């Protein structure tokens, strides 16, 4: 039986990526940029992308620097690799604009119906893209954190190490927490396990409370859905919530 979804390798704005789309679909469609997590790569996050493609979306999944085809690191779970974490986030945020422009220029993306999705580190990236650009109309974060400086301080307290000089100042200039007025009132959904031991859910809770006043007129556009007792995983429950969010706020028809 022929699959309903077609996945193709491509290069978008000079970046290796996967293009996931409904088989047989031609022309522009609502398009989601989907950012993978730390130590992952584009090929490992296909399930949520395929769920969206079945609904009629195009999904572009780029490799971030230091991952996949772009110089994968030898190790990711060592303290020596951590200094690459925010370098990866900030560069991927800066690349999102050219990616979106290239997807429009290729005739794939409807420029008025684009969104962002991210898992773990990719959730940090998706939040940063919303804070930097006006073109994403909706965002969903799986187990990410929109509070860059706060979570960096959290990690350093947990490991008993000092924050490198100048890093917090740099992070704050890009931090979605401080740029929430640029994000609102665009639809912003966070999906997170309440027992996450990798990215603390307190960051999502913090952002929710900071953002609420900016969504006072449209409160349904801001949400945090917690999955009880779940560690750092993406479940089908989360994928379904993600699909429903995009279908509501970035519909294909």
C-alpha positions in Angstrom: 0.0 0.0 0.0 1.3 3.4 -0.9 2.1 5.6 2.1 0.0 8.8 2.5 3.1 10.8 3.4 6.3 11.5 1.3 9.6 12.3 3.0 12.4 13.8 0.9 15.9 14.8 1.7 16.6 18.4 0.5 18.8 21.4 1.1 17.0 24.5 2.2 18.9 27.8 2.5 22.1 25.7 2.3 21.0 23.5 5.3 20.4 19.8 5.1 16.7 19.1 5.9 13.8 16.7 5.5 10.7 17.8 3.7 7.7 15.9 4.8 4.4 16.4 2.9 1.2 14.7 1.8 1.9 12.4 -1.1 0.7 13.9 -4.4 0.3 17.5 -3.0 1.6 20.2 -5.2 1.6 24.0 -4.5 1.7 26.0 -1.4 0.4 24.7 1.9 0.6 25.7 5.6 4.1 24.9 6.6 5.7 24.0 9.9 9.5 24.4 10.7 10.3 21.6 13.1 13.4 21.8 15.2 15.0 18.6 16.8 16.6 18.3 20.2 20.1 18.2 21.6 22.0 15.1 20.5 19.3 14.3 18.0 19.0 14.8 14.3 16.3 15.4 11.7 15.7 11.7 11.0 14.7 11.0 14.6 11.7 13.2 14.9 9.6 12.0 11.9 6.5 10.8 13.8 5.1 14.2 14.7 6.0 15.5 11.2 4.1 12.7 9.5 1.1 13.2 11.7 1.0 16.8 10.5 1.6 15.8 6.9 -1.4 13.5 7.0 -3.5 16.6 8.0 -2.2 18.5 4.9 0.8 20.4 6.2 4.3 20.6 4.8 6.9 20.1 7.5 10.6 21.2 7.1 13.0 19.6 9.6 16.5 21.1 9.4 19.7 19.7 11.0 21.0 22.2 13.6 24.7 22.9 13.7 26.7 20.3 15.7 24.1 17.7 14.8 23.4 15.2 12.0 25.0 16.2 8.7 26.4 19.5 10.2 29.3 18.3 12.3 27.8 16.0 14.9 29.7 16.2 18.2 31.5 13.0 19.5 29.7 13.3 22.8 26.7 15.3 24.1 26.3 14.3 27.7 29.7 15.7 28.9 30.2 19.1 30.5 32.7 19.9 27.9 29.9 19.8 25.2 27.5 22.1 27.1 29.1 25.3 25.8 27.8 24.3 22.4 24.2 24.2 23.6 23.3 27.9 23.4 25.6 28.4 20.4 23.4 25.8 18.6 20.1 27.4 19.8 21.0 31.0 18.8 22.5 30.0 15.4 19.4 27.9 14.6 17.1 30.8 15.5 19.1 33.0 13.2 18.8 30.5 10.4 15.0 30.1 10.7 14.4 33.3 8.8 16.3 32.2 5.7 14.7 28.7 6.0 11.3 30.3 5.9 12.1 32.5 3.0 13.6 29.6 1.0 10.5 27.5 1.6 8.3 30.3 0.3 10.6 30.9 -2.7 10.4 27.2 -3.5 6.6 27.4 -3.8 6.1 25.1 -0.8 5.1 27.4 2.0 2.1 29.7 2.2 3.8 32.8 3.7 0.7 33.7 5.6 0.4 30.3 7.2 3.7 29.2 8.8 4.3 27.9 12.3 7.1 26.5 14.4 7.5 23.3 16.4 10.3 22.0 18.6 11.3 19.2 20.8 13.5 19.7 23.9 16.3 22.0 22.6 14.1 22.5 19.6 11.5 23.9 21.9 14.0 26.5 23.1 14.6 27.3 19.4 10.9 27.5 18.5 10.3 30.0 21.3 13.3 32.0 20.1 12.0 32.0 16.6 8.7 33.4 17.8 10.5 36.1 19.8 12.6 37.2 16.8 10.3 36.9 13.8 6.8 38.0 12.9 6.0 35.3 10.3 5.3 32.3 12.6 1.6 32.4 13.2 1.6 29.6 15.9 4.1 27.6 18.0 4.2 24.3 19.9 6.9 23.3 22.3 7.5 19.7 23.4 9.5 19.7 26.7 11.2 23.0 25.9 12.0 26.1 27.9 11.3 29.7 26.8 13.3 31.1 29.7 16.9 31.0 28.5 18.8 32.8 31.2 16.7 31.3 34.0 17.3 27.7 32.9 21.0 28.3 32.3 21.3 29.6 35.9 19.3 26.5 37.0 21.7 24.1 35.3 24.8 25.8 36.7 23.3 25.7 40.2 22.5 22.1 39.8 26.1 21.2 38.7 27.8 23.7 41.1 29.6 25.4 38.3 29.8 29.2 37.6 28.0 30.7 34.6 30.6 31.8 32.0 31.3 35.6 32.0 29.0 37.4 29.6 26.7 34.5 28.8 23.7 35.7 30.8 23.8 39.1 29.2 24.0 37.5 25.7 21.1 35.1 26.5 18.9 37.9 27.9 19.1 39.8 24.6 17.6 36.9 22.8 15.5 35.5 25.7 11.8 34.8 24.9 11.0 35.5 28.5 12.0 39.2 28.1 10.5 39.4 24.6 7.1 38.0 25.4 5.4 41.1 24.1 6.7 40.3 20.7 5.3 36.8 20.9 1.8 37.6 22.1 -1.0 37.3 21.2 0.1 34.6 18.7 -0.9 31.0 19.7 1.7 29.5 21.9 1.3 25.9 23.4 3.8 24.2 25.7 3.5 20.4 26.3 5.6 19.1 29.1 6.1 16.1 31.4 5.6 17.0 35.1 8.5 14.8 36.1 11.0 16.0 33.4 14.5 15.4 34.8 16.2 17.0 31.8 14.4 20.3 31.1 12.7 21.4 34.3 9.0 22.1 33.8 9.3 25.1 36.1 10.6 27.1 33.2 7.4 26.5 31.2 5.3 27.4 34.3 7.4 30.5 34.8 6.8 31.6 31.2 3.1 30.9 31.4 2.7 33.3 34.4 4.8 36.0 32.8 2.9 35.7 29.5 -0.6 35.7 30.9 -1.1 39.5 31.1 -0.1 39.7 27.4 -2.8 37.2 26.5 -5.5 38.7 28.6 -7.7 39.5 25.6 -7.2 36.1 24.0 -6.4 33.7 26.9 -7.1 30.6 24.8 -4.1 31.3 22.7 -1.6 30.5 25.5 -1.5 27.1 27.2 0.7 24.7 29.2 -0.5 21.1 29.2 1.3 19.0 31.7 1.4 15.2 31.4 1.5 13.8 34.9 4.6 11.8 36.1 6.2 11.9 32.6 9.9 12.4 32.3 11.6 13.8 29.2 9.6 12.1 26.5 7.1 12.9 23.7 3.9 10.9 23.9 1.1 10.3 21.4 -1.1 12.4 23.8 1.3 15.3 23.2 1.4 14.7 19.5 -2.4 14.7 19.3 -2.5 18.0 21.3 0.1 19.5 18.9 -1.9 18.4 15.9 -5.1 19.9 17.3 -3.4 23.2 18.1 -2.1 23.7 14.6 -5.4 22.5 13.1 -7.2 25.2 15.2 -4.8 28.1 14.8 -3.1 27.3 11.5 -5.8 25.4 9.6 -5.2 23.8 6.2 -8.5 24.8 4.8 
